[in-house]
């Protein structure tokens, strides 16, 4: 599996799938979630509403992942996953790792050969960037054998210089 970093705007990355750091409602929000919904257009929201009406009436649980159309994005699919909110008094790292693992498994399930990840939970959810990058890289490497033969490329798309430095440090380690 080829793993690379391409800082910038995840809505413009040319991969088969992009990961949306969604909220549990799947109906759009701020940050990456809002950007993906705005740029991808109403097809994504329509698909998410269908998921809410059928498979996830109570919302998508933290750590799980589900694929929809990507609408007008360059990608074919958006893989929505709900990251955990960082808590100093409770270790939720297993939930953050589940986001990356389940998104990769969802990508393999739909036949995506390439996938782009934002820094899940490292924005408004408050996860420290260095730790978020560590969990992301370690989980992708650990999950690679499970998606071998399908997902051939993972692109981390950190937003901002400090996020890029954190991901580069983890890949270089």
N, C-alpha and C positions, 0 to 999 in steps of 0.2 A: 504494500500500500504506500502510495506517495502522499506525504504530508507536507503541506507548505503553508506559508503565511502570506496573505494578500490584504494589507490594511485598506480600509476605506468603507465603501457603502455596500452592504450585503445585498441590497436590492438590485445592484448592477453586476453582480458576479455571474459569470457564465458557467454554471454547474448544473447537473441534472436536478439536484434538490438543494434548497436552502432551508435552514432551520430557523424557525420563528420562536423567539423567546416570548411565548404567549402568556396571557393570563388565563385562568381556568375557564372563563366564560367563552373563550375562543372568538369573541366578537370584536376584537381590535382593542387598542389601548395606546399607550405612549411608547417611546423608545423604538426598538427594533420592531415590536409588534405593530405599532401605528404606521411605521414606514413601510412595512411589507404590505399591510392592508391598503394603504393609500396608493402605492406604486403598482400593486398587483391588480387593483380594481375590484369591482363588486363580485366577480366570480369566486374569489376567496371567501368573502363574507357569506355568500350563498351556500357554499360547501360547508362552512363552519356551522351555519344555522341548521343545516341538514343533520350534521353530526350531533348537535345539541338536541334536536328533535328525536333522534333515534338512539345512537350508541352512548351518548354522554349527556343525559338530561340534567344531571347535577353539575356538569362541567368536567373538564379534563383534569384528572388527579395529578398532583405534583409528581414529576419523574416519569410519567407516561408520555408516549409520543404517538401522533396520528398524522397521516399524510392527506393532503388535499391537492387540488389543482393549484397551479401558481399564477393563474390568470395571465396578466400582461407582463409578468416578470420574465427575464431570460431563461429561468429554470423551468422545468416541467412540473415539479412538485414543490409544495411547501410542507415541511414536516414541523408540526406544532408540538412544542413541549413546554411544560410549566416548570420553571425552576423554583427552588425553595428560596424563601427570604432568609438571609443570613441572621443567625442568632448566636451571640457570644456564649450563652449558657446552655446551648443544646447543639450537639454535633449533627448537622444535617448533610454532611458531605456525601453520604450514601445516596441521598435524593438527587444531589447535583450530578453525581456520577451516573445515576440512572437516566437522567436526561440525555446525556451523550450516548450511552449504551443503547437505549431504546430508540433514539433517533437514527443511529446507524442501522439497527435491526429493521426499522421501518423503511429506511432507504433501500436496504437489500430486498425487502419484501416487494417493493414496487419496481425493482430492477434498476435503480439509480446506480450509475457507475461513479458519480462524483457528488460530493456533498459539501456545502459551506456552512460553517458554524459561527455564530457570534459568540461573545463572551457571556454565556448564560449566567444570569443572576448577579453579574458584576456591575450592573447599572443601578437602577432605582431599588433593587432588592438588596443592595449593600454588601455583596460578597467581596472580600478583599481580592483585588485583581491578581496578585501573585498566587494566591491559593486557588482561585478560580481557574487560572491558566494551568496550574499543576494538575488539578483534578481533570480538566479537559484533556490534556495531553496523555496523562496516564491511562485514562479510561478508553480513549481512542486506541491507544497501543494495545491495551488488554483485550479490546473487543475485535480488533483486526482479524484474528483467526476465525471468528464466527461469521464474518462477512466476506471472507476470502473468495475470490472468483466473481464477486458482484461489485462491491464498492472498491474501486481502485484508487480513488483520490479523495483526500480530505483537505479542505481549505479552511484555515482559521481566518476569520475576518475581524480582527480587533479594530476598535474605533478609538483613535487617539494614540499619541506617542507612548504613553505609559503602558497602555494595554498591549501595544505591539512589542514593547521591550519585555514585558512579562511572558508573552507567548514565545518570543525568540529565546529567552533564557531557558524556558522549559524544553524546547526542542533541542537546544544545544546541550542540555544536561545529559 
